Amino acid sequence: MVVSPEIVTALQPLANTVAALMTLSMLSILWKENPIYRLCEHLVIGASAAHWIIVTFVNTIKPRVLGDMLTEGQYWQIIPICLGLLVYFQFFGKLRWISKIPTSVWIGYGAGMTLTMRTFMPLFAHAQATMVKLIVIGENGVDLLASINSTLFFSVFVLTMLYFFYSFKGLHTKPMLRAGRWVIMLAYGCSFGNAVTGRISLFLGRLQFLLGTWLGVL
């Protein structure tokens, strides 16, 4: 069913009002736990679950059954389909142990993929990235800022590694421990600050929607 642009335009104010009320209901958790927040929370979870069920059916199940199996004759794909259906034995009391079979297959597959070069190659790339030039030579001679940046990067890397190398007693001194702890805490602080600014950006987006798109104040 195709909805005409005129109907979409006519229903846009109603959609904005529903979205605004949902936003205010979710933000009501800042006051205290309340039934309105729980209702909206359940609506969001239910809508997300329904959305991903449809996406999985359209993008995975339908192409495999109608495309690969019935059209191209790849009937062997019935095996992973049946294996996935075994998960639903979780709801059948004494037969619940059957649901552990696909779980064990998934865990084994994940462990096998982790132990392949597909995972280790990025580690080699990260290790190679730490091998920087401490003195960077540019077109006009030594690039002072780039050299300071490379030296600082390498120093932080070495201090962090030494912090966890407990077997090297000669290097594992109190100044090294203190310096390593400082750089680790600085890295955690930057990561936490980045996460906070991301949440603030989302909150500002919601405020812009409420005051601008919905109320027209901005």
RACORVEN-V653795 format. One record per pair of residues at least 4 apart in sequence whose ideal C-beta (glycine too) atoms are under 8 Angstrom apart, sorted by the first residue. I is the first residue (numbers start at 1). J is the second residue. D is the distance in Angstrom with one decimal. If there is no record, write none. Layout:
# RACORVEN-V653795
i=I j=J d=D
i=I j=J d=D
This chain:
# RACORVEN-V653795
i=3 j=7 d=5.2
i=3 j=8 d=5.8
i=4 j=8 d=7.2
i=5 j=9 d=6.2
i=6 j=10 d=6.3
i=7 j=11 d=6.2
i=8 j=12 d=6.6
i=11 j=15 d=5.8
i=12 j=16 d=6.3
i=13 j=17 d=6.4
i=14 j=18 d=6.5
i=15 j=19 d=6.3
i=16 j=20 d=6.1
i=16 j=209 d=8.0
i=16 j=213 d=5.8
i=16 j=214 d=5.1
i=17 j=21 d=6.4
i=17 j=214 d=6.9
i=18 j=22 d=6.3
i=19 j=23 d=6.3
i=19 j=209 d=7.2
i=19 j=214 d=7.7
i=20 j=24 d=6.4
i=20 j=209 d=7.2
i=20 j=210 d=5.7
i=20 j=214 d=4.3
i=21 j=25 d=6.1
i=22 j=26 d=6.4
i=22 j=40 d=5.5
i=22 j=43 d=7.5
i=22 j=44 d=7.9
i=23 j=27 d=6.3
i=23 j=206 d=5.4
i=23 j=209 d=7.1
i=23 j=210 d=6.4
i=24 j=28 d=6.7
i=24 j=210 d=7.5
i=25 j=36 d=4.9
i=25 j=37 d=6.0
i=25 j=39 d=7.3
i=25 j=40 d=4.2
i=26 j=37 d=6.5
i=26 j=40 d=5.5
i=26 j=41 d=7.4
i=26 j=44 d=7.7
i=27 j=206 d=7.8
i=28 j=34 d=5.8
i=28 j=36 d=5.9
i=28 j=37 d=5.0
i=29 j=33 d=6.8
i=29 j=34 d=7.7
i=29 j=37 d=4.9
i=33 j=37 d=6.7
i=33 j=38 d=7.5
i=34 j=38 d=7.3
i=35 j=39 d=6.2
i=36 j=40 d=6.6
i=37 j=41 d=6.1
i=38 j=42 d=6.4
i=39 j=43 d=6.5
i=40 j=44 d=6.3
i=41 j=45 d=6.4
i=42 j=46 d=6.0
i=43 j=47 d=6.1
i=44 j=48 d=6.2
i=45 j=49 d=6.3
i=46 j=50 d=6.3
i=47 j=51 d=6.1
i=48 j=52 d=6.4
i=49 j=53 d=6.4
i=50 j=54 d=6.6
i=51 j=55 d=6.2
i=52 j=56 d=6.0
i=53 j=57 d=6.4
i=54 j=58 d=6.1
i=55 j=59 d=5.7
i=56 j=60 d=5.2
i=56 j=61 d=6.4
i=57 j=61 d=4.8
i=57 j=62 d=5.9
i=58 j=62 d=5.6
i=59 j=63 d=7.0
i=60 j=64 d=6.3
i=61 j=65 d=6.1
i=61 j=81 d=7.9
i=62 j=66 d=5.6
i=62 j=67 d=7.6
i=63 j=67 d=4.4
i=63 j=68 d=6.8
i=64 j=68 d=5.0
i=64 j=69 d=6.4
i=64 j=77 d=5.4
i=64 j=81 d=7.3
i=65 j=69 d=5.3
i=65 j=70 d=6.5
i=65 j=81 d=7.8
i=66 j=70 d=5.5
i=66 j=71 d=6.7
i=67 j=71 d=5.4
i=67 j=72 d=6.8
i=68 j=72 d=5.3
i=68 j=74 d=4.3
i=68 j=77 d=5.7
i=69 j=73 d=7.4
i=69 j=74 d=5.7
i=69 j=75 d=5.7
i=69 j=77 d=5.6
i=69 j=78 d=7.0
i=77 j=81 d=6.4
i=78 j=82 d=6.1
i=79 j=83 d=6.3
i=80 j=84 d=6.3
i=81 j=85 d=6.6
i=82 j=86 d=7.0
i=83 j=101 d=7.3
i=83 j=102 d=5.0
i=83 j=105 d=6.5
i=84 j=102 d=6.1
i=86 j=98 d=5.5
i=86 j=99 d=6.0
i=86 j=101 d=5.5
i=86 j=102 d=5.0
i=87 j=99 d=5.2
i=87 j=102 d=5.4
i=87 j=103 d=7.5
i=88 j=92 d=8.0
i=88 j=99 d=7.2
i=89 j=95 d=4.9
i=89 j=96 d=6.1
i=89 j=97 d=7.9
i=89 j=98 d=4.0
i=89 j=99 d=4.4
i=90 j=96 d=5.7
i=90 j=99 d=4.2
i=91 j=96 d=7.9
i=92 j=96 d=6.4
i=96 j=100 d=7.9
i=99 j=103 d=6.8
i=100 j=104 d=5.9
i=101 j=105 d=6.6
i=102 j=106 d=6.3
i=103 j=107 d=6.3
i=104 j=108 d=6.1
i=105 j=109 d=6.2
i=106 j=110 d=6.2
i=107 j=111 d=6.3
i=108 j=112 d=6.2
i=109 j=113 d=6.4
i=110 j=114 d=6.3
i=111 j=115 d=6.5
i=112 j=116 d=6.9
i=113 j=118 d=6.7
i=113 j=119 d=6.9
i=114 j=119 d=5.2
i=115 j=119 d=7.2
i=116 j=120 d=7.4
i=117 j=121 d=5.5
i=119 j=123 d=7.3
i=120 j=124 d=6.5
i=121 j=125 d=6.5
i=122 j=126 d=6.4
i=123 j=127 d=6.4
i=124 j=128 d=6.2
i=125 j=129 d=6.5
i=126 j=130 d=7.2
i=127 j=131 d=7.5
i=130 j=153 d=7.9
i=130 j=154 d=7.1
i=130 j=157 d=5.2
i=132 j=150 d=4.4
i=132 j=153 d=6.1
i=132 j=154 d=5.9
i=133 j=137 d=8.0
i=133 j=150 d=6.0
i=134 j=147 d=6.6
i=134 j=150 d=5.5
i=134 j=151 d=5.2
i=134 j=154 d=6.3
i=135 j=142 d=6.3
i=135 j=147 d=5.2
i=135 j=150 d=8.0
i=136 j=142 d=7.1
i=136 j=143 d=4.4
i=136 j=146 d=3.9
i=136 j=147 d=4.9
i=136 j=150 d=6.1
i=137 j=141 d=7.0
i=137 j=142 d=6.1
i=137 j=143 d=7.0
i=138 j=142 d=7.2
i=138 j=143 d=3.9
i=138 j=146 d=7.1
i=142 j=147 d=6.2
i=143 j=147 d=6.0
i=144 j=148 d=6.4
i=145 j=149 d=6.3
i=146 j=150 d=6.3
i=147 j=151 d=6.2
i=148 j=152 d=6.1
i=149 j=153 d=6.3
i=150 j=154 d=6.3
i=151 j=155 d=6.1
i=152 j=156 d=6.4
i=153 j=157 d=6.4
i=154 j=158 d=6.3
i=155 j=159 d=6.3
i=156 j=160 d=6.2
i=156 j=183 d=4.8
i=156 j=187 d=7.9
i=157 j=161 d=6.4
i=158 j=162 d=6.1
i=159 j=163 d=6.5
i=159 j=176 d=6.9
i=159 j=179 d=5.0
i=159 j=180 d=4.5
i=159 j=183 d=5.2
i=160 j=164 d=7.5
i=160 j=180 d=5.8
i=160 j=183 d=5.8
i=160 j=184 d=6.0
i=160 j=187 d=7.9
i=161 j=165 d=6.3
i=162 j=168 d=7.2
i=162 j=171 d=5.5
i=162 j=172 d=6.9
i=162 j=176 d=5.3
i=162 j=180 d=5.9
i=163 j=176 d=7.2
i=163 j=177 d=6.4
i=163 j=180 d=3.0
i=163 j=181 d=6.6
i=163 j=184 d=6.6
i=165 j=171 d=6.9
i=165 j=172 d=6.6
i=166 j=172 d=6.0
i=168 j=172 d=5.6
i=171 j=176 d=6.2
i=172 j=176 d=6.3
i=172 j=177 d=6.9
i=173 j=177 d=6.9
i=174 j=178 d=6.2
i=175 j=179 d=6.1
i=176 j=180 d=6.0
i=177 j=181 d=6.2
i=178 j=182 d=6.5
i=179 j=183 d=6.6
i=180 j=184 d=6.3
i=181 j=185 d=6.2
i=182 j=186 d=6.3
i=183 j=187 d=6.5
i=184 j=188 d=6.4
i=185 j=189 d=6.2
i=186 j=190 d=6.5
i=187 j=191 d=6.4
i=188 j=192 d=6.1
i=189 j=193 d=6.1
i=190 j=194 d=6.3
i=191 j=195 d=6.6
i=192 j=196 d=6.3
i=193 j=197 d=6.3
i=194 j=198 d=6.5
i=195 j=199 d=6.7
i=196 j=200 d=6.3
i=197 j=201 d=6.3
i=198 j=202 d=6.8
i=199 j=203 d=6.4
i=200 j=204 d=6.3
i=201 j=205 d=6.5
i=202 j=206 d=6.7
i=203 j=207 d=6.5
i=204 j=208 d=6.3
i=205 j=209 d=6.6
i=206 j=210 d=6.3
i=207 j=211 d=5.9
i=208 j=212 d=5.0
i=208 j=213 d=7.4
i=208 j=218 d=6.6
i=209 j=213 d=4.8
i=209 j=214 d=6.3
i=210 j=214 d=5.3
i=210 j=215 d=6.5
i=211 j=215 d=5.5
i=211 j=217 d=4.5
i=211 j=218 d=4.8
i=212 j=216 d=6.9
i=212 j=217 d=6.9
i=212 j=218 d=3.9
